């Protein structure tokens, strides 16, 4: 009987911790979302939206065999470019905004 109580307690604890963790996004689940739809799916959370952008950005960079430098300033600039793109065209795919912003920023940083 004690092990049943322990098992139930462990399951409850596991699910409560999982519910508090940031959502995990798969590229296939979010690649078709517009900026507006992605913001809604991210529950209007900057942290969740950032996780989406990371997934989309990793795919975009991987297709071009590129990496994003560990540079806080470049990351901030990328965020500004994505936000501007989504503000201008909220119906555009978030993937397009991320891809376009990455290409623009990485070309500029190479110069």
Steps between C-alpha positions, in 0.01 A plus 500: 500500500784740583659450157168587330482826692864572416440423132193723482687779681791463253266521200323806637835666568632409154196645321495817710868565424442426131210746490722778633781434251524702179324338207709306254431588138569283197582671173220315320245631751590868475648559154162584348393751767474868420665745737160572650407132537839416651461777759160356595636144518787627714231626740633853449814402690834639385676192638275263304532711184877497543494120514305495172748738340791281613343193335429686176842668502685172555318350201577800281866507599532124458369515143778748419769323706537813711524565871393800702789652698478514879458876500244668722488814286433299183224314684342829603523630143340181372211549740453858382496391134251218562273729702509765226421242232208356698369846584505600132345174379324310782342259248842397364642169621717531808748271324532753216561780750766296682669382180502847341631660820774241542619540141498878527686502830761239409580670167536832683722351771737347240568841343 
